[in-house]
Amino acid sequence: NAGVMQNPRHLVRRRGQEARLRCSPMKGHSHVYWYRQLPEEGLKFMVYLQKENIIDESGMPKERFSAEFPKEGPSILRIQQVVRGDSAAYFCASTGLAGGSYEQYFGPGTRLTVT
Amino acid sequence: SQQGEEDPQALSIQEGENATMNCSYKTSINNLQWYRQNSGRGLVHLILIRSNEREKHSGRLRVTLDTSKKSSSLLITASRAADTASYFCATDASGANSKLTFGKGITLSVRP
């Protein structure tokens, strides 16, 4: 019973390059959330997706960041033209149902380092 | 603005002692969850308490929720060195599409 999977676990990019982070939710889960964690901070919500739909992107920076969750395949968080300030741990979480009172199961995270 | 605020920010105790961590929040919630994060690792879900519940137990964990004070506490009894980690509370605000709002976390050190 695989949990939430993220890859890569570590990603190093030079300034100006693109970063693609992948998240496969738990089996049977169709709701995915992306969070970012800066050093010594808690997690900050970025975006909430269901299959083929962005439900809430209120936490996404207005530029360079995009997310998708296609009908087939993992959810992708894409960061274009990365800058040093994008260095962080990016976590995704999944749930089986929408609405309150459901646990979110987190993946191990992708640690992005921008050099 | 920060929804969950934990205190203390850091806690150091001796193995076998109890650890109490507190969390306050600002808006109405559907539920409150506590997570543990070991250094450099992902988050492990510990316990979820719904807004209509006041107390919940899971093994050595006891969580309370006081919606009138907008606060929660996590008690770990008979702590072990393996409990050393950061602990976060996260709230699922009413009508907020289930996105979680996290506090900055509490760093717990349990000395053997």
Interface residues (C-beta under 8 A of the other chain):
Chain A: H31 Y33 Y35 E40 E41 G42 L43 K44 F45 Y48 I55 D56 G59 F91 A93 T95 A98 G99 G100 S101 Y102 E103 Q104 Y105 F106 G107 P108 G109 R111
Chain B: G4 N30 N31 Q33 Y35 G40 R41 G42 L43 V44 H45 L48 R50 S51 F88 A90 D92 S94 N97 S98 K99 L100 T101 F102 G103 K104 G105
